[in-house]
Amino acid sequence: MVRGLYTASTGMVNQMARLDVISNNLANSDTTAYKKEGATSQAFDSVLAIKINDSSVHYIPQPVGHLSLGVKIGETYTDYSDGNLEETGNTLDVALAGNGFFAISYADRNGMESVRYTRDGNFAVSSDGTLMTKDGDFILDENGDMINIPVGTEISINE
């Protein structure tokens, strides 16, 4: 009976984790460039049950069979497949089809800067001509330098 309760509890914990992933996907369904996540389930390794102290077989341990001990979260993964592309009419909005990310210079609350990656292509130009995200992070080129667009420059992007 205790083993049955343990096995049932592993199933409930697994479903709770899967529900967390689904809830996060629903909460971010309108977030630009959000990539959905998924979760896999995996069975615990089965164990070989052995019958002991049985006088009918002269107290020699006898295998009874394999026994599963429940389920666990196997892996949580991110689906990087392309989402729906929408035309926004904004000249600086860019979408990526296929592989790739935009590199941005991200500053945390303590002022520490690091390079982060995003697929959100909703860009703007600062007053000094630097290309940036809607959150104010600077877009970096392939050399890790900020991208400057001179005032009055017409922008076009090749496919």
Secondary structure, 3 states (H helix, E strand, C coil): CHHHHHHHHHHHHHHHHHHHHHHHHHHCCCCCCCCCEEEEEEECCCEEEEECCCHHHCCCCEEEEEECCCEEEEEEEECCCCCCCCCCCCCCECCCCCCCCEEEEEECCCCCEEEEEECCCEEEECCCCEEEECCCCEEECCCCCECECCCCCCCCCCC
